[in-house]
Amino acid sequence: MTFEESLDKLNTIVSELESGNLSLEESLDKFKEGIVLSGECKKKLDEAKLVVETVDKNITD
């Protein structure tokens, strides 16, 4: 799943949780899924940051 797809899915989960229309079990499942997606997004952002920093360092050296 791409970063954008993960972020879109995470936004959908947040909307579903905020709606208040889910049962407790559904809310917990969505929350867990959101935590996993959040971690995946953070990992992808960290990887992108490393690439940018590496390229920037190579350009300025």
WOUR-V962386 format. One record per residue. N is the residue number from 0. RES is the residue in one letter. PHI is phi as a letter, one per 30 degrees, with the letter a starting at -180 (none if undefined). Layout:
BEGIN
{{N:RES:PHI} {N:RES:PHI}}
END
This chain:
BEGIN
{{0:M:none} {1:T:d} {2:F:e} {3:E:d} {4:E:d} {5:S:d} {6:L:d} {7:D:d} {8:K:d} {9:L:d} {10:N:d} {11:T:d} {12:I:d} {13:V:e} {14:S:d} {15:E:d} {16:L:d} {17:E:d} {18:S:d} {19:G:i} {20:N:c} {21:L:c} {22:S:d} {23:L:e} {24:E:d} {25:E:d} {26:S:d} {27:L:d} {28:D:d} {29:K:d} {30:F:d} {31:K:d} {32:E:d} {33:G:d} {34:I:d} {35:V:d} {36:L:d} {37:S:d} {38:G:d} {39:E:d} {40:C:d} {41:K:d} {42:K:d} {43:K:d} {44:L:d} {45:D:d} {46:E:d} {47:A:d} {48:K:d} {49:L:d} {50:V:d} {51:V:d} {52:E:d} {53:T:d} {54:V:d} {55:D:d} {56:K:d} {57:N:d} {58:I:d} {59:T:d} {60:D:d}}
END
